[in-house]
């Protein structure tokens, strides 16, 4: 059974960088699955941030412009998210998720991590 | 971006009631639509994929339908464990987008 676990600081200062890691267990990250970040806010609901696959190919949501960097570390079986120039609007629960191979059905999710942007 | 509009935003129904949630896409998404169930404090859980296919382990009282721009999720006989928020998600085009959610409560 594949399991995902987000980790990172729960508090980030405005204008700072949000950095999260998603550890994958129970399966390899080097598969044909895409690995995504999704966030949830009371105001905007569920919002897809972007995805990465083991080759390093990335697709990002243009809504985040150039603020998002996603990377993958196959040796540690994990992938990461960096979101720069954060504001209070970036306060959210951040989830990592795995899409089913060949599709965009999120079959596995992490438990989520609340990140608050505040000074 | 494709906008996904769910209705109602919340509903209250009795155990055994038939419940229907609708999801409308801002453009034709064929049948590239998934439904998720989310309980408080938990991550969303895949319920239905490709509009009408039940995920493994999902009770048969759940069903999905539609095509093009109009879709629906139906619970044929509401059970207490179905209290949750339900979200649709399109994957016809990137960026992937979700509906605003429908909160289902017991009357």
Interface residues (C-beta under 8 A of the other chain):
Chain A: X36 X45 X46 X47 X48 X59 X61 X62 X63 X95 X97 X100 X103 X104 X105 X106 X107 X109 X110 X111 X112
Chain B: X1 X32 X34 X36 X42 X43 X44 X45 X46 X49 X50 X55 X87 X89 X91 X94 X95 X96 X97 X98 X99 X100 X101
